[in-house]
Amino acid sequence: MDPEKIKSLIEAMAASDLAEMEFSEDGWSLRLVRRHEGTVPRQASSLPAARGFARLKPVPKPPDGAAQASEVLSPTFGIVYLGPAPGAPPFVSTGDHVTAGTTICILEAMKVFQEVKAGRHGVIAAVTVATGDEVEAGQVLARFA
């Protein structure tokens, strides 16, 4: 993909209020994601893709502060892994006492793995996803009691 084309796409996104933009050309795909305060940014990636594919998709706004305090939300889209390896015990289970920074799960998107960590101390009331589930940004992964 031409560097000037990439620069023009970045400038076009900066001049708009799009949250996310994906563009593909000549077998390469570029995804641009606007960083929102309080969220973890997705990584831009270049992957082979069908020629001419382009998709614009809004990123859901995070809920208000009260919901964020009692829920662990997915920072990005991806596939959920509740344990560090197939067959390994999960990072957390219902009833576990966790501290801020405890790994809740791993998300995989386009071969990039990202740990999702608890934002506060508390007791896990429910894990709302299963290994292999596909989640969207802002989706609830776990709830605190």
C-alpha positions in Angstrom: 0.0 0.0 0.0 1.3 3.4 -0.9 2.5 5.5 2.1 0.9 8.6 0.6 -2.5 6.8 0.4 -2.1 5.8 4.1 -1.3 9.4 5.0 -4.4 10.7 3.2 -6.6 8.1 4.9 -5.3 9.1 8.3 -5.9 12.8 7.5 -9.4 12.0 6.2 -10.2 10.1 9.4 -8.8 12.9 11.6 -11.0 15.4 9.8 -14.1 13.3 10.4 -15.8 12.0 13.5 -15.5 8.3 12.5 -14.4 6.0 15.3 -13.0 3.3 13.0 -12.2 2.9 9.3 -10.9 -0.1 7.3 -9.5 0.2 3.7 -8.2 -2.6 1.5 -6.3 -2.3 -1.7 -4.0 -4.7 -3.7 -4.3 -7.5 -1.2 -3.5 -5.3 1.9 -5.9 -4.1 4.5 -5.4 -1.1 6.8 -7.6 -0.5 9.9 -7.6 2.9 11.6 -9.2 3.3 15.1 -9.7 6.5 16.9 -8.4 6.3 20.5 -11.2 7.2 23.0 -10.3 8.3 26.5 -10.5 5.4 29.0 -10.3 2.6 26.4 -7.5 0.5 25.1 -6.7 1.2 21.5 -6.8 -1.6 18.9 -3.7 -2.1 17.0 -3.6 -1.1 13.3 -2.9 -4.1 11.2 -2.0 -4.9 7.6 -3.4 -8.3 6.4 -4.1 -9.7 3.0 -7.7 -9.1 2.1 -10.1 -9.1 -0.8 -9.4 -6.2 -3.3 -11.6 -3.2 -2.9 -13.1 -4.2 0.5 -13.9 -1.2 2.7 -15.9 -1.1 5.8 -16.8 1.7 8.2 -18.1 0.7 11.6 -18.9 2.8 14.7 -17.3 1.7 18.0 -19.8 1.6 20.8 -19.5 4.2 23.5 -18.5 2.9 27.0 -21.4 3.0 29.5 -21.5 5.5 32.4 -19.0 5.3 35.3 -21.3 3.2 37.5 -21.6 0.4 35.0 -17.8 0.5 34.3 -17.1 0.0 38.0 -19.2 -3.2 38.3 -18.3 -4.7 34.9 -15.3 -5.7 32.9 -15.8 -4.6 29.3 -14.1 -5.8 26.1 -11.8 -3.0 24.9 -12.0 -4.4 21.3 -13.6 -7.0 19.2 -12.0 -10.4 19.2 -12.1 -14.1 20.3 -12.2 -14.8 24.0 -9.8 -17.2 25.8 -10.5 -17.6 29.5 -7.3 -19.5 30.2 -3.6 -19.1 29.3 -3.7 -22.3 27.1 -6.1 -25.0 25.9 -7.1 -27.2 28.8 -5.6 -24.9 31.4 -7.8 -23.6 34.2 -9.4 -20.2 33.6 -7.8 -17.0 34.9 -10.9 -16.2 37.0 -14.1 -18.0 38.0 -17.3 -16.9 39.7 -16.7 -16.2 43.3 -13.0 -15.4 42.9 -11.6 -12.4 44.8 -9.5 -10.3 42.4 -7.4 -7.2 42.6 -7.0 -4.4 40.1 -4.7 -5.7 37.3 -5.8 -9.4 37.6 -6.1 -11.0 34.2 -9.7 -11.8 33.4 -9.2 -13.2 29.9 -7.3 -12.9 26.7 -8.7 -11.4 23.5 -7.3 -12.4 20.1 -7.9 -10.2 17.0 -6.0 -10.7 13.8 -3.3 -12.8 15.5 -2.8 -10.1 18.2 -3.4 -11.2 21.7 -4.4 -8.7 24.4 -4.9 -9.4 28.1 -8.0 -7.9 29.7 -7.4 -7.0 33.3 -9.7 -6.1 36.2 -10.0 -2.4 36.8 -10.6 -2.7 40.5 -10.6 -5.1 43.5 -13.7 -7.2 44.1 -15.4 -10.5 43.8 -16.3 -11.9 40.4 -20.1 -12.4 40.3 -20.3 -13.8 36.8 -18.1 -14.5 33.8 -20.5 -13.7 30.9 -18.5 -15.2 28.0 -16.9 -18.6 27.2 -13.7 -19.5 25.5 -14.2 -19.2 21.8 -16.9 -16.6 22.0 -16.6 -13.7 19.5 -17.1 -10.3 21.3 -17.5 -6.7 20.3 -15.9 -3.6 21.8 -17.8 -2.6 24.9 -19.4 -6.0 25.5 -19.5 -7.2 29.1 -17.0 -10.0 29.8 -17.4 -10.3 33.6 -19.4 -8.7 36.4 -18.3 -7.8 40.0 -20.5 -8.7 43.0 
